[in-house]
Amino acid sequence: MAAPQKQRQRETDEAQQEGAGTLACFLSGAVIGATAALLFAPQSGKATRQFITEKTQQGKDVVVETKQDIVEASRDMFDRGRKLVDDATDLFERGRKLVRG
């Protein structure tokens, strides 16, 4: 892989990691905030526990769905990248044949 391609790949990887870190921080903050709000809510302990249980299950469901969406999007990007590499290889081979005559 050429140096500019490696640099672009490294920058893409870093951007993806930064985005994942930002999302994790946001979700953690949302969970902590929601938990604090529930603990100070004027409800009985039983109602609060039931509410927390329901919201936790909903959160798990959202995480599973999001994970599946990310996996599918990653596979799609991988397939598109593979096709681009195959097309570039084909073009390179054609150009090489033209130069050789």
N, CA and C atoms as a LAMMPS dump frame, in Angstrom:
ITEM: TIMESTEP
0
ITEM: NUMBER OF ATOMS
303
ITEM: BOX BOUNDS ff ff ff
-5.0000000000000000e+02 5.0000000000000000e+02
-5.0000000000000000e+02 5.0000000000000000e+02
-5.0000000000000000e+02 5.0000000000000000e+02
ITEM: ATOMS id mol type element x y z
1 1 1 N 0.852 -1.166 0
2 1 2 C 0 0 0
3 1 3 C 0.898 1.228 0
4 2 1 N 0.603 2.207 -0.812
5 2 2 C 1.416 3.402 -0.917
6 2 3 C 1.278 4.247 0.352
7 3 1 N 2.276 5.101 0.588
8 3 2 C 2.29 5.93 1.797
9 3 3 C 1.049 6.814 1.921
10 4 1 N 0.609 7.507 0.837
11 4 2 C -0.603 8.333 0.977
12 4 3 C -1.832 7.504 1.333
13 5 1 N -1.929 6.298 0.803
14 5 2 C -3.069 5.439 1.118
15 5 3 C -3.029 5.005 2.578
16 6 1 N -1.828 4.69 3.073
17 6 2 C -1.691 4.299 4.469
18 6 3 C -2.085 5.462 5.383
19 7 1 N -1.658 6.669 5.011
20 7 2 C -1.971 7.85 5.803
21 7 3 C -3.482 8.082 5.829
22 8 1 N -4.132 7.963 4.666
23 8 2 C -5.587 8.152 4.611
24 8 3 C -6.292 7.088 5.442
25 9 1 N -5.825 5.843 5.364
26 9 2 C -6.425 4.758 6.135
27 9 3 C -6.266 5.019 7.627
28 10 1 N -5.071 5.47 8.032
29 10 2 C -4.815 5.765 9.432
30 10 3 C -5.727 6.892 9.918
31 11 1 N -5.882 7.939 9.091
32 11 2 C -6.759 9.051 9.456
33 11 3 C -8.209 8.592 9.56
34 12 1 N -8.64 7.718 8.653
35 12 2 C -10.001 7.187 8.698
36 12 3 C -10.205 6.36 9.959
37 13 1 N -9.239 5.511 10.291
38 13 2 C -9.327 4.694 11.498
39 13 3 C -9.406 5.57 12.746
40 14 1 N -8.575 6.616 12.791
41 14 2 C -8.58 7.516 13.946
42 14 3 C -9.918 8.237 14.067
43 15 1 N -10.469 8.672 12.944
44 15 2 C -11.761 9.364 12.966
45 15 3 C -12.868 8.429 13.453
46 16 1 N -12.829 7.183 13.02
47 16 2 C -13.835 6.219 13.456
48 16 3 C -13.709 5.947 14.953
49 17 1 N -12.486 5.826 15.447
50 17 2 C -12.278 5.591 16.871
51 17 3 C -12.742 6.788 17.693
52 18 1 N -12.466 7.991 17.199
53 18 2 C -12.896 9.194 17.9
54 18 3 C -14.419 9.268 17.937
55 19 1 N -15.07 8.93 16.834
56 19 2 C -16.534 8.935 16.786
57 19 3 C -17.126 7.913 17.736
58 20 1 N -16.53 6.737 17.794
59 20 2 C -17.012 5.7 18.706
60 20 3 C -16.823 6.132 20.151
61 21 1 N -15.711 6.779 20.449
62 21 2 C -15.463 7.267 21.808
63 21 3 C -16.455 8.342 22.208
64 22 1 N -16.753 9.243 21.281
65 22 2 C -17.726 10.299 21.541
66 22 3 C -19.102 9.709 21.793
67 23 1 N -19.495 8.736 20.997
68 23 2 C -20.79 8.084 21.175
69 23 3 C -20.851 7.378 22.519
70 24 1 N -19.79 6.692 22.9
71 24 2 C -19.761 5.99 24.183
72 24 3 C -19.886 6.978 25.34
73 25 1 N -19.194 8.109 25.26
74 25 2 C -19.287 9.13 26.311
75 25 3 C -20.699 9.689 26.396
76 26 1 N -21.295 9.968 25.247
77 26 2 C -22.654 10.501 25.233
78 26 3 C -23.631 9.519 25.861
79 27 1 N -23.553 8.26 25.453
80 27 2 C -24.459 7.253 25.994
81 27 3 C -24.252 7.056 27.495
82 28 1 N -23.007 7.072 27.933
83 28 2 C -22.725 6.941 29.367
84 28 3 C -23.328 8.101 30.141
85 29 1 N -23.161 9.3 29.631
86 29 2 C -23.733 10.477 30.283
87 29 3 C -25.247 10.422 30.332
88 30 1 N -25.847 9.951 29.239
89 30 2 C -27.305 9.841 29.196
90 30 3 C -27.8 8.838 30.233
91 31 1 N -27.112 7.719 30.36
92 31 2 C -27.512 6.694 31.332
93 31 3 C -27.351 7.223 32.756
94 32 1 N -26.248 7.875 33.037
95 32 2 C -26.017 8.417 34.378
96 32 3 C -27.064 9.486 34.705
97 33 1 N -27.341 10.361 33.758
98 33 2 C -28.35 11.398 33.973
99 33 3 C -29.733 10.822 34.202
100 34 1 N -30.086 9.844 33.401
101 34 2 C -31.403 9.22 33.55
102 34 3 C -31.514 8.504 34.892
103 35 1 N -30.453 7.834 35.299
104 35 2 C -30.465 7.135 36.585
105 35 3 C -30.609 8.121 37.738
106 36 1 N -29.869 9.211 37.677
107 36 2 C -29.971 10.221 38.73
108 36 3 C -31.383 10.803 38.781
109 37 1 N -31.964 11.072 37.62
110 37 2 C -33.319 11.618 37.581
111 37 3 C -34.319 10.637 38.19
112 38 1 N -34.15 9.373 37.907
113 38 2 C -35.055 8.364 38.459
114 38 3 C -34.925 8.241 39.969
115 39 1 N -33.705 8.315 40.455
116 39 2 C -33.499 8.162 41.897
117 39 3 C -34.104 9.321 42.689
118 40 1 N -34.192 10.485 42.085
119 40 2 C -34.764 11.64 42.763
120 40 3 C -36.219 11.881 42.385
121 41 1 N -36.796 11.007 41.592
122 41 2 C -38.19 11.153 41.162
123 41 3 C -39.135 10.836 42.318
124 42 1 N -40.268 11.527 42.378
125 42 2 C -41.222 11.289 43.47
126 42 3 C -42.123 10.082 43.182
127 43 1 N -41.529 8.892 43.17
128 43 2 C -42.285 7.658 42.971
129 43 3 C -41.909 6.681 44.071
130 44 1 N -42.716 5.652 44.205
131 44 2 C -42.373 4.616 45.181
132 44 3 C -41.174 3.829 44.669
133 45 1 N -40.49 3.148 45.565
134 45 2 C -39.331 2.352 45.173
135 45 3 C -39.692 1.263 44.186
136 46 1 N -40.84 0.623 44.408
137 46 2 C -41.266 -0.454 43.509
138 46 3 C -41.53 0.08 42.102
139 47 1 N -42.216 1.217 42.005
140 47 2 C -42.506 1.805 40.688
141 47 3 C -41.219 2.239 39.999
142 48 1 N -40.292 2.793 40.772
143 48 2 C -39.012 3.232 40.199
144 48 3 C -38.214 2.042 39.69
145 49 1 N -38.164 0.955 40.468
146 49 2 C -37.437 -0.24 40.03
147 49 3 C -38.045 -0.825 38.76
148 50 1 N -39.37 -0.847 38.697
149 50 2 C -40.053 -1.359 37.504
150 50 3 C -39.72 -0.488 36.293
151 51 1 N -39.736 0.815 36.509
152 51 2 C -39.425 1.754 35.426
153 51 3 C -37.986 1.557 34.943
154 52 1 N -37.057 1.415 35.891
155 52 2 C -35.647 1.2 35.537
156 52 3 C -35.491 -0.099 34.764
157 53 1 N -36.179 -1.148 35.196
158 53 2 C -36.109 -2.434 34.51
159 53 3 C -36.595 -2.314 33.068
160 54 1 N -37.715 -1.64 32.875
161 54 2 C -38.262 -1.47 31.52
162 54 3 C -37.329 -0.653 30.637
163 55 1 N -36.813 0.435 31.181
164 55 2 C -35.918 1.296 30.39
165 55 3 C -34.601 0.59 30.092
166 56 1 N -34.129 -0.214 31.018
167 56 2 C -32.896 -0.967 30.776
168 56 3 C -33.094 -1.945 29.624
169 57 1 N -34.226 -2.626 29.611
170 57 2 C -34.515 -3.563 28.52
171 57 3 C -34.623 -2.825 27.192
172 58 1 N -35.286 -1.671 27.217
173 58 2 C -35.393 -0.872 25.991
174 58 3 C -34.003 -0.448 25.516
175 59 1 N -33.146 -0.057 26.459
176 59 2 C -31.777 0.334 26.11
177 59 3 C -31 -0.818 25.502
178 60 1 N -31.155 -2.006 26.079
179 60 2 C -30.482 -3.188 25.523
180 60 3 C -30.951 -3.445 24.091
181 61 1 N -32.261 -3.33 23.881
182 61 2 C -32.808 -3.561 22.537
183 61 3 C -32.236 -2.572 21.53
184 62 1 N -32.134 -1.312 21.945
185 62 2 C -31.591 -0.279 21.051
186 62 3 C -30.131 -0.573 20.732
187 63 1 N -29.357 -0.986 21.742
188 63 2 C -27.945 -1.294 21.523
189 63 3 C -27.794 -2.459 20.548
190 64 1 N -28.609 -3.489 20.698
191 64 2 C -28.546 -4.645 19.802
192 64 3 C -28.892 -4.226 18.375
193 65 1 N -29.952 -3.435 18.217
194 65 2 C -30.342 -2.976 16.88
195 65 3 C -29.254 -2.108 16.26
196 66 1 N -28.686 -1.204 17.061
197 66 2 C -27.634 -0.32 16.563
198 66 3 C -26.414 -1.126 16.156
199 67 1 N -26.061 -2.124 16.97
200 67 2 C -24.918 -2.978 16.644
201 67 3 C -25.147 -3.678 15.311
202 68 1 N -26.361 -4.188 15.107
203 68 2 C -26.667 -4.877 13.855
204 68 3 C -26.577 -3.91 12.675
205 69 1 N -27.058 -2.683 12.862
206 69 2 C -26.972 -1.691 11.79
207 69 3 C -25.518 -1.371 11.463
208 70 1 N -24.693 -1.245 12.498
209 70 2 C -23.28 -0.937 12.288
210 70 3 C -22.585 -2.091 11.57
211 71 1 N -22.894 -3.318 11.965
212 71 2 C -22.282 -4.484 11.314
213 71 3 C -22.675 -4.526 9.841
214 72 1 N -23.946 -4.3 9.548
215 72 2 C -24.403 -4.318 8.159
216 72 3 C -23.753 -3.2 7.351
217 73 1 N -23.661 -2.007 7.93
218 73 2 C -23.027 -0.889 7.228
219 73 3 C -21.544 -1.175 6.992
220 74 1 N -20.894 -1.788 7.974
221 74 2 C -19.473 -2.122 7.824
222 74 3 C -19.272 -3.144 6.709
223 75 1 N -20.131 -4.13 6.667
224 75 2 C -20.029 -5.128 5.593
225 75 3 C -20.237 -4.481 4.227
226 76 1 N -21.204 -3.582 4.155
227 76 2 C -21.478 -2.894 2.9
228 76 3 C -20.265 -2.063 2.472
229 77 1 N -19.677 -1.329 3.426
230 77 2 C -18.49 -0.529 3.092
231 77 3 C -17.332 -1.423 2.681
232 78 1 N -17.164 -2.549 3.362
233 78 2 C -16.091 -3.485 3.006
234 78 3 C -16.292 -4.002 1.587
235 79 1 N -17.523 -4.383 1.257
236 79 2 C -17.811 -4.894 -0.085
237 79 3 C -17.55 -3.83 -1.148
238 80 1 N -17.971 -2.589 -0.857
239 80 2 C -17.715 -1.515 -1.817
240 80 3 C -16.224 -1.261 -1.965
241 81 1 N -15.494 -1.31 -0.849
242 81 2 C -14.044 -1.119 -0.909
243 81 3 C -13.373 -2.232 -1.692
244 82 1 N -13.823 -3.452 -1.476
245 82 2 C -13.271 -4.589 -2.209
246 82 3 C -13.51 -4.419 -3.705
247 83 1 N -14.709 -3.962 -4.077
248 83 2 C -15.025 -3.753 -5.493
249 83 3 C -14.132 -2.655 -6.086
250 84 1 N -13.91 -1.583 -5.316
251 84 2 C -13.029 -0.518 -5.797
252 84 3 C -11.611 -1.041 -6.023
253 85 1 N -11.133 -1.864 -5.117
254 85 2 C -9.79 -2.438 -5.259
255 85 3 C -9.735 -3.339 -6.488
256 86 1 N -10.758 -4.152 -6.667
257 86 2 C -10.793 -5.033 -7.838
258 86 3 C -10.828 -4.223 -9.13
259 87 1 N -11.643 -3.162 -9.155
260 87 2 C -11.718 -2.308 -10.349
261 87 3 C -10.384 -1.617 -10.61
262 88 1 N -9.745 -1.129 -9.554
263 88 2 C -8.455 -0.462 -9.715
264 88 3 C -7.403 -1.447 -10.219
265 89 1 N -7.431 -2.657 -9.714
266 89 2 C -6.491 -3.689 -10.172
267 89 3 C -6.713 -3.981 -11.648
268 90 1 N -7.962 -4.095 -12.043
269 90 2 C -8.296 -4.35 -13.444
270 90 3 C -7.802 -3.214 -14.334
271 91 1 N -8.046 -1.98 -13.903
272 91 2 C -7.579 -0.817 -14.686
273 91 3 C -6.057 -0.796 -14.77
274 92 1 N -5.401 -1.116 -13.676
275 92 2 C -3.942 -1.147 -13.669
276 92 3 C -3.422 -2.185 -14.661
277 93 1 N -4.016 -3.358 -14.642
278 93 2 C -3.596 -4.412 -15.562
279 93 3 C -3.835 -4.014 -17.013
280 94 1 N -4.961 -3.377 -17.282
281 94 2 C -5.24 -2.907 -18.658
282 94 3 C -4.194 -1.888 -19.102
283 95 1 N -3.88 -0.954 -18.182
284 95 2 C -2.884 0.065 -18.512
285 95 3 C -1.523 -0.551 -18.759
286 96 1 N -1.18 -1.541 -17.957
287 96 2 C 0.097 -2.214 -18.131
288 96 3 C 0.18 -2.918 -19.492
289 97 1 N -0.928 -3.545 -19.888
290 97 2 C -0.971 -4.217 -21.183
291 97 3 C -0.854 -3.221 -22.331
292 98 1 N -1.495 -2.059 -22.151
293 98 2 C -1.419 -1.036 -23.203
294 98 3 C 0.015 -0.516 -23.341
295 99 1 N 0.697 -0.327 -22.235
296 99 2 C 2.062 0.193 -22.28
297 99 3 C 2.998 -0.822 -22.913
298 100 1 N 2.798 -2.086 -22.592
299 100 2 C 3.646 -3.128 -23.148
300 100 3 C 3.365 -3.363 -24.623
301 101 1 N 2.142 -3.063 -25.036
302 101 2 C 1.8 -3.183 -26.438
303 101 3 C 1.3 -4.463 -26.851
